[in-house]
């Protein structure tokens, strides 16, 4: 694992940052717009965005006096590639298990039911 992937995984380890990323799936947003839905201050949201930006998961651009933040598809592509290696291993293990020869099983001999005496 390289340093950039570690930085991305560390950034995703925080629930607030994951929530910010989820909000950004709706499109680019300014810090003030993002902050109104969180119980933390705008400066705290800005710090989370800085970490996400350093992890290459979001980008920002100036629009007038504001900065708009949006998801960075390239950052998520490399993260997806990292996780796909595990998915590929899991699928290979599943395929090997499914393709194993089936071991014969002893048949179960049915037991005759016990007759209950009729009530008088």
C-alpha positions, 0 to 999 in steps of 0.5 A: 500500500502506498502513502496516498492510499493510506492517506485516503483510507485514514481520511475515510476513517472519520464518520464526519468526513464520510458524511461530507463525501456523501453530501458531495455526491449531490454536487459541488458545495461551498463550506457554508452550505455543507456546514449547515447540516452538521453539528460542528462549526464551519472551521471544523468542516474546513479542516475536514475538507482540507484532509479530504483534499490532501487525500485527493478525494475532493477538489476545490475551485474558486467561484467569486469569493467562495470555494466550491468543493466536489468529489474527485473521481480520480481519487476514488478510482485509485481507491476502487482499484485498491479494494478490487484486489481484495474483491478479486481474491474473495471471488477466487476463493469462492470459486475454488470452494464451489469447484471442490468435489462434493464429498459423499454423505451417508444417507439418513435412515428414516425412523418409524414414528412411535404410535401413541396410545389412544386416549380413553 
